Amino acid sequence: MRCMISLFFFTILYHSLGAERTEVRKPVDASESYDEIVIDIGRVHQYVSNSTHDKASGTDEQTFIIGHSAMEQPSMMWLEGGYENNHYLYRGMFWVGYDNLMVKFDTRTSDDFVVFQTDESMEVSYSMTDVFVEPPYRIGVKCICRVQAWAENFRDDYIVYEYSVINQSGEFLADVYVGLHLDCGVSAAGGGEGNLRFWRDDMADYYLGRDKNGNPETISYMYDGD
């Protein structure tokens, strides 16, 4: 049984008083530009970009895209077992919700796309805001995405995504929600056969428990049926 191994952490930060809007780059007339890189350290490779466009459909989702849905770049691609072209993640997105609507972000507001790499680790970080978005999809928040991977054999088979959502509106925001949309394609070695091939037999489950400090802990995961 092969699992798609990835960890996602969320940090919601509220600054309700005395908040100031971050200065960002102004819109440009030229076509949208964005930064991208492939995390290729460890046994799981992943495409990371601050583009808000879904690669398969070409639509602007105006949110944080996870992976590469067109499969032209690694999208949680597992390098073990001799099936390098098997991408475990088809489509992924990180969403922020408020007042029954999805908050929208703009690539043009992205701060520097920062990449830090050593022989044993790789980290990518970037941010976006909703400052250029029209109401009601703009609430005055900034979201920071941080992606980490390692090469050591005791932690080379997963990638960590950490998201921080910061209130820059100057007002208190209640009932802000965050969520992940992950369309996985987990496969057995060699891709499987027939009705069990690639994504056709993906299974989903979750774990409810407590961490070593006694705090509630929830882990959602997907795995291959064969």
C-alpha contacts under 8 A as a table, 3 or more apart, distances in Angstrom:
res1	aa1	res2	aa2	distance
1	M	188	A	6.87
1	M	223	Y	6.84
1	M	224	D	5.86
1	M	225	G	6.95
1	M	226	D	6.08
2	R	186	V	7.26
2	R	187	S	6.80
2	R	188	A	5.92
2	R	223	Y	5.83
2	R	224	D	5.63
3	C	186	V	6.80
3	C	221	Y	7.61
3	C	222	M	6.13
3	C	223	Y	4.25
3	C	224	D	6.42
4	M	76	M	7.95
4	M	88	Y	6.37
4	M	184	C	7.94
4	M	186	V	6.12
4	M	221	Y	7.26
4	M	222	M	6.12
4	M	223	Y	6.15
5	I	157	D	6.90
5	I	158	Y	5.24
5	I	159	I	7.55
5	I	221	Y	7.67
6	S	158	Y	5.02
6	S	159	I	5.22
6	S	160	V	6.16
6	S	161	Y	7.95
7	L	158	Y	7.20
7	L	159	I	6.38
7	L	160	V	4.85
7	L	161	Y	6.29
8	F	160	V	5.86
8	F	161	Y	4.78
8	F	162	E	5.85
8	F	163	Y	7.97
9	F	160	V	7.63
9	F	161	Y	6.23
9	F	162	E	4.68
9	F	163	Y	6.39
10	F	162	E	5.83
10	F	163	Y	5.00
10	F	164	S	6.15
11	T	162	E	7.55
11	T	163	Y	6.03
11	T	164	S	4.64
11	T	165	V	6.50
12	I	164	S	5.68
12	I	165	V	4.99
12	I	166	I	6.62
13	L	164	S	6.75
13	L	165	V	5.75
13	L	166	I	4.86
13	L	167	N	6.66
14	Y	165	V	7.91
14	Y	166	I	5.72
14	Y	167	N	5.00
14	Y	172	F	7.75
14	Y	173	L	7.91
15	H	18	G	7.57
15	H	19	A	6.13
15	H	166	I	7.08
15	H	167	N	5.46
15	H	168	Q	6.71
15	H	170	G	7.30
15	H	172	F	7.67
16	S	19	A	6.60
16	S	167	N	6.91
16	S	168	Q	7.77
16	S	169	S	7.56
16	S	170	G	5.53
16	S	171	E	5.05
16	S	172	F	4.65
16	S	173	L	7.49
17	L	170	G	5.64
17	L	171	E	6.59
17	L	172	F	7.63
18	G	170	G	5.99
19	A	167	N	7.81
19	A	168	Q	5.44
19	A	169	S	6.58
19	A	170	G	4.63
19	A	171	E	7.99
20	E	168	Q	6.00
20	E	169	S	7.37
20	E	170	G	6.73
21	R	140	G	7.83
21	R	168	Q	5.57
21	R	169	S	7.03
22	T	168	Q	7.72
24	V	109	T	5.41
24	V	110	S	7.47
24	V	111	D	7.35
25	R	108	R	6.48
25	R	109	T	5.81
25	R	110	S	7.85
26	K	108	R	7.20
26	K	109	T	7.55
27	P	108	R	6.31
28	V	31	S	7.82
28	V	32	E	7.98
32	E	107	T	7.82
32	E	108	R	7.47
33	S	51	S	7.97
33	S	107	T	8.00
33	S	108	R	7.84
34	Y	49	S	7.21
34	Y	50	N	6.05
34	Y	51	S	5.54
34	Y	107	T	6.92
35	D	49	S	5.67
35	D	50	N	5.97
35	D	51	S	7.17
35	D	113	F	6.59
36	E	47	Y	7.34
36	E	48	V	5.66
36	E	49	S	4.16
36	E	50	N	6.80
36	E	51	S	7.93
37	I	47	Y	6.00
37	I	48	V	5.47
37	I	49	S	6.49
38	V	45	H	6.93
38	V	46	Q	5.58
38	V	47	Y	4.38
38	V	48	V	6.02
38	V	73	Q	7.61
38	V	74	P	7.20
39	I	45	H	5.43
39	I	46	Q	5.10
39	I	47	Y	6.23
39	I	48	V	7.22
39	I	122	M	7.03
39	I	149	A	7.44
40	D	43	R	7.94
40	D	44	V	7.26
40	D	45	H	4.83
40	D	46	Q	6.87
41	I	44	V	7.39
41	I	45	H	6.81
41	I	120	E	7.77
41	I	121	S	7.00
41	I	122	M	6.88
41	I	149	A	6.72
41	I	150	W	6.28
41	I	151	A	5.61
41	I	156	D	7.73
42	G	45	H	7.20
42	G	149	A	7.01
42	G	150	W	5.73
42	G	151	A	4.30
42	G	152	E	7.31
42	G	153	N	7.91
42	G	156	D	4.46
42	G	157	D	6.46
43	R	78	W	6.12
43	R	79	L	5.41
43	R	80	E	6.74
43	R	151	A	7.73
43	R	156	D	5.66
43	R	157	D	5.34
43	R	158	Y	7.92
44	V	76	M	5.91
44	V	77	M	5.48
44	V	78	W	4.78
44	V	79	L	6.22
44	V	156	D	7.24
44	V	157	D	5.69
44	V	158	Y	6.42
44	V	159	I	7.42
45	H	74	P	5.79
45	H	75	S	6.90
45	H	76	M	5.61
45	H	77	M	5.18
45	H	78	W	6.74
45	H	79	L	7.67
46	Q	67	G	6.28
46	Q	73	Q	7.74
46	Q	74	P	5.02
46	Q	75	S	4.93
46	Q	76	M	5.00
46	Q	77	M	6.53
47	Y	66	I	7.86
47	Y	67	G	5.23
47	Y	68	H	6.19
47	Y	73	Q	6.07
47	Y	74	P	5.45
47	Y	75	S	5.82
47	Y	76	M	7.87
48	V	66	I	6.93
48	V	67	G	6.26
48	V	124	V	7.81
49	S	65	I	7.46
50	N	64	F	7.10
50	N	65	I	7.49
50	N	107	T	6.29
50	N	110	S	7.32
50	N	113	F	7.71
50	N	126	Y	6.89
50	N	127	S	7.79
51	S	64	F	7.60
51	S	65	I	7.10
51	S	107	T	5.87
52	T	60	D	5.73
52	T	61	E	5.71
52	T	62	Q	5.03
52	T	63	T	5.46
52	T	64	F	5.95
52	T	65	I	5.94
52	T	105	F	7.80
52	T	106	D	7.21
52	T	107	T	6.38
53	H	58	G	5.89
53	H	59	T	5.52
53	H	60	D	4.24
53	H	61	E	5.77
53	H	62	Q	7.15
53	H	65	I	7.39
54	D	57	S	5.78
54	D	58	G	5.25
54	D	59	T	5.59
54	D	60	D	6.34
54	D	61	E	6.58
54	D	65	I	6.99
54	D	68	H	7.69
54	D	69	S	6.81
55	K	58	G	5.29
55	K	59	T	7.79
55	K	68	H	6.12
55	K	69	S	5.45
55	K	70	A	5.21
56	A	68	H	7.86
56	A	69	S	5.20
56	A	70	A	4.35
61	E	104	K	8.00
62	Q	104	K	5.04
62	Q	105	F	4.94
62	Q	106	D	6.06
62	Q	107	T	7.98
63	T	93	M	6.96
63	T	94	F	6.63
63	T	95	W	6.35
63	T	103	V	7.87
63	T	104	K	5.83
63	T	105	F	5.35
63	T	106	D	7.60
64	F	93	M	5.57
64	F	94	F	5.19
64	F	95	W	7.04
64	F	105	F	7.85
65	I	92	G	5.95
65	I	93	M	4.57
65	I	94	F	6.59
66	I	91	R	6.94
66	I	92	G	4.51
66	I	93	M	5.25
66	I	94	F	7.32
67	G	74	P	7.29
67	G	75	S	4.63
67	G	76	M	6.94
67	G	89	L	6.81
67	G	90	Y	7.42
67	G	91	R	6.61
67	G	92	G	6.22
68	H	71	M	5.57
68	H	72	E	7.01
68	H	73	Q	6.05
68	H	74	P	6.75
68	H	75	S	5.27
68	H	90	Y	7.03
68	H	91	R	6.84
69	S	75	S	7.30
69	S	89	L	7.65
69	S	90	Y	4.91
69	S	91	R	4.91
69	S	92	G	7.83
70	A	73	Q	7.65
70	A	90	Y	7.82
71	M	74	P	6.44
71	M	75	S	6.60
71	M	87	H	7.15
71	M	90	Y	7.49
74	P	77	M	5.25
74	P	87	H	6.55
75	S	87	H	5.26
75	S	88	Y	6.56
75	S	89	L	5.41
75	S	90	Y	6.90
76	M	87	H	5.59
76	M	88	Y	5.14
76	M	89	L	5.47
77	M	84	E	6.72
77	M	85	N	7.06
77	M	86	N	5.97
77	M	87	H	4.37
77	M	88	Y	5.80
77	M	89	L	7.70
78	W	83	Y	7.70
78	W	84	E	6.37
78	W	86	N	6.83
78	W	87	H	6.89
78	W	88	Y	7.15
79	L	82	G	6.90
79	L	83	Y	6.79
79	L	84	E	5.08
80	E	83	Y	7.10
80	E	84	E	7.37
81	G	84	E	7.92
81	G	189	A	5.73
81	G	190	G	7.11
82	G	189	A	7.53
82	G	190	G	6.85
83	Y	86	N	5.82
83	Y	189	A	6.93
83	Y	190	G	5.52
83	Y	191	G	7.15
84	E	87	H	7.92
86	N	187	S	7.41
86	N	191	G	7.10
86	N	198	F	7.77
87	H	90	Y	6.88
87	H	185	G	6.69
87	H	186	V	7.68
88	Y	184	C	5.65
88	Y	185	G	4.55
88	Y	186	V	4.82
88	Y	187	S	7.18
89	L	92	G	7.09
89	L	182	L	7.23
89	L	183	D	6.19
89	L	184	C	4.32
89	L	185	G	5.44
89	L	186	V	7.48
90	Y	182	L	7.78
90	Y	183	D	5.52
90	Y	184	C	5.49
90	Y	185	G	6.14
91	R	181	H	7.77
91	R	182	L	5.96
91	R	183	D	5.04
91	R	184	C	7.05
92	G	180	L	7.31
92	G	181	H	5.41
92	G	182	L	4.40
92	G	183	D	6.14
93	M	180	L	5.86
93	M	181	H	5.13
93	M	182	L	6.63
94	F	178	V	7.42
94	F	179	G	5.97
94	F	180	L	4.78
94	F	181	H	6.47
95	W	102	M	6.85
95	W	103	V	7.41
95	W	178	V	5.63
95	W	179	G	5.26
95	W	180	L	6.21
95	W	181	H	7.73
96	V	102	M	5.91
96	V	103	V	5.50
96	V	176	V	7.16
96	V	177	Y	5.71
96	V	178	V	4.54
96	V	179	G	6.61
97	G	100	N	6.74
97	G	101	L	5.63
97	G	102	M	4.48
97	G	103	V	5.61
97	G	176	V	5.83
97	G	177	Y	4.89
97	G	178	V	6.08
98	Y	101	L	5.39
98	Y	102	M	6.36
98	Y	103	V	6.69
98	Y	175	D	6.49
98	Y	176	V	4.99
98	Y	177	Y	6.41
99	D	175	D	7.42
99	D	176	V	7.80
101	L	136	P	7.96
101	L	137	Y	6.88
102	M	137	Y	6.58
103	V	130	D	7.39
103	V	137	Y	4.84
103	V	138	R	6.11
103	V	139	I	7.23
104	K	130	D	5.92
104	K	133	V	6.61
104	K	137	Y	5.65
104	K	138	R	6.64
105	F	128	M	6.16
105	F	129	T	5.47
105	F	130	D	4.55
105	F	131	V	7.85
105	F	132	F	7.94
105	F	133	V	6.92
106	D	109	T	5.72
106	D	110	S	7.45
106	D	128	M	6.36
106	D	129	T	6.46
106	D	130	D	6.19
106	D	131	V	7.90
106	D	132	F	6.78
106	D	133	V	7.24
107	T	110	S	5.37
107	T	128	M	6.32
108	R	128	M	7.86
109	T	127	S	7.81
109	T	128	M	5.33
109	T	129	T	5.81
109	T	130	D	7.77
109	T	131	V	7.51
109	T	132	F	7.79
110	S	113	F	7.61
110	S	126	Y	6.60
110	S	127	S	5.13
110	S	128	M	4.48
110	S	129	T	7.14
111	D	126	Y	6.15
111	D	127	S	5.69
111	D	128	M	6.95
112	D	126	Y	6.33
112	D	127	S	7.92
113	F	124	V	7.33
113	F	125	S	6.09
113	F	126	Y	4.95
113	F	127	S	7.95
114	V	124	V	5.63
114	V	125	S	5.27
114	V	126	Y	6.42
115	V	122	M	7.39
115	V	123	E	5.76
115	V	124	V	4.57
115	V	125	S	6.71
116	F	122	M	5.80
116	F	123	E	5.14
116	F	124	V	6.48
117	Q	120	E	7.83
117	Q	121	S	5.78
117	Q	122	M	4.33
117	Q	123	E	6.30
118	T	121	S	5.29
118	T	122	M	6.39
119	D	151	A	7.52
120	E	150	W	5.65
120	E	151	A	4.83
120	E	152	E	6.32
121	S	148	Q	7.45
121	S	149	A	5.76
121	S	150	W	4.24
121	S	151	A	5.94
122	M	148	Q	5.84
122	M	149	A	5.36
122	M	150	W	6.32
123	E	146	R	7.14
123	E	147	V	5.59
123	E	148	Q	4.53
123	E	149	A	6.56
124	V	146	R	5.80
124	V	147	V	5.15
124	V	148	Q	6.65
125	S	144	I	7.23
125	S	145	C	5.54
125	S	146	R	4.35
125	S	147	V	6.27
126	Y	144	I	5.87
126	Y	145	C	5.53
126	Y	146	R	6.79
127	S	142	K	7.00
127	S	143	C	5.52
127	S	144	I	4.19
127	S	145	C	5.94
128	M	142	K	5.82
128	M	143	C	5.59
128	M	144	I	6.71
129	T	132	F	7.93
129	T	140	G	7.46
129	T	141	V	5.89
129	T	142	K	4.31
129	T	143	C	6.27
130	D	133	V	5.32
130	D	137	Y	7.81
130	D	138	R	5.38
130	D	139	I	7.17
130	D	140	G	6.24
130	D	141	V	6.30
130	D	142	K	6.92
131	V	138	R	6.73
131	V	140	G	6.52
131	V	141	V	7.98
132	F	138	R	7.95
133	V	137	Y	6.45
133	V	138	R	5.47
134	E	137	Y	6.08
134	E	138	R	5.95
135	P	138	R	4.97
135	P	139	I	7.53
136	P	139	I	7.25
138	R	141	V	7.81
139	I	169	S	6.66
140	G	167	N	6.33
140	G	168	Q	5.24
140	G	169	S	4.28
141	V	165	V	6.74
141	V	166	I	5.50
141	V	167	N	4.67
141	V	168	Q	5.20
141	V	169	S	6.52
142	K	165	V	5.85
142	K	166	I	5.12
142	K	167	N	6.62
142	K	168	Q	6.80
143	C	163	Y	6.80
143	C	164	S	5.54
143	C	165	V	4.45
143	C	166	I	6.16
144	I	163	Y	5.59
144	I	164	S	5.10
144	I	165	V	6.56
145	C	161	Y	7.08
145	C	162	E	5.89
145	C	163	Y	4.76
145	C	164	S	6.76
146	R	161	Y	5.81
146	R	162	E	5.07
146	R	163	Y	6.41
147	V	159	I	7.07
147	V	160	V	5.63
147	V	161	Y	4.67
147	V	162	E	6.41
148	Q	159	I	5.81
148	Q	160	V	5.13
148	Q	161	Y	6.69
149	A	156	D	7.01
149	A	158	Y	6.89
149	A	159	I	4.97
149	A	160	V	6.58
150	W	155	R	6.13
150	W	156	D	5.19
150	W	159	I	7.86
151	A	155	R	6.91
151	A	156	D	4.90
152	E	155	R	5.67
152	E	156	D	5.56
153	N	156	D	5.30
153	N	157	D	7.94
155	R	158	Y	6.66
167	N	170	G	7.47
167	N	173	L	7.51
168	Q	171	E	7.93
169	S	172	F	7.84
173	L	176	V	6.82
184	C	199	W	7.22
184	C	202	D	7.71
184	C	222	M	7.40
185	G	198	F	6.22
185	G	199	W	4.23
185	G	200	R	7.93
185	G	202	D	6.80
186	V	198	F	6.23
186	V	199	W	5.57
186	V	202	D	6.09
186	V	222	M	7.35
186	V	223	Y	6.01
186	V	224	D	5.43
187	S	190	G	7.80
187	S	191	G	5.24
187	S	192	G	6.59
187	S	197	R	6.97
187	S	198	F	4.55
187	S	199	W	6.25
187	S	202	D	7.71
187	S	223	Y	7.87
187	S	224	D	5.50
188	A	191	G	5.30
188	A	192	G	5.49
188	A	197	R	7.96
188	A	198	F	7.18
188	A	224	D	6.27
188	A	226	D	6.55
189	A	192	G	6.60
191	G	197	R	5.58
191	G	198	F	5.01
192	G	196	L	5.66
192	G	197	R	4.22
192	G	198	F	6.05
192	G	226	D	7.83
193	E	196	L	5.37
193	E	197	R	4.51
193	E	198	F	7.94
194	G	197	R	5.37
195	N	200	R	6.16
195	N	201	D	7.21
196	L	199	W	7.62
196	L	200	R	5.60
196	L	201	D	5.22
196	L	225	G	7.38
196	L	226	D	6.95
197	R	200	R	5.82
197	R	201	D	7.13
198	F	201	D	7.29
199	W	202	D	5.40
199	W	224	D	7.78
201	D	224	D	6.10
201	D	225	G	5.15
201	D	226	D	7.49
202	D	222	M	6.72
202	D	223	Y	5.82
202	D	224	D	4.90
202	D	225	G	5.80
203	M	222	M	5.49
203	M	223	Y	5.27
203	M	224	D	6.02
203	M	225	G	6.02
204	A	220	S	7.62
204	A	221	Y	5.91
204	A	222	M	4.37
204	A	223	Y	6.47
205	D	220	S	6.04
205	D	221	Y	5.68
205	D	222	M	6.38
206	Y	218	T	7.08
206	Y	219	I	5.46
206	Y	220	S	4.15
206	Y	221	Y	5.91
207	Y	217	E	7.91
207	Y	218	T	5.58
207	Y	219	I	5.03
207	Y	220	S	6.37
208	L	216	P	7.56
208	L	217	E	5.98
208	L	218	T	4.78
208	L	219	I	6.77
209	G	216	P	5.92
209	G	217	E	5.15
209	G	218	T	6.43
210	R	213	N	7.52
210	R	214	G	5.17
210	R	215	N	5.16
210	R	216	P	4.46
210	R	217	E	4.79
210	R	218	T	7.93
211	D	214	G	5.27
211	D	215	N	5.48
211	D	216	P	6.55
211	D	217	E	5.91
212	K	215	N	7.50
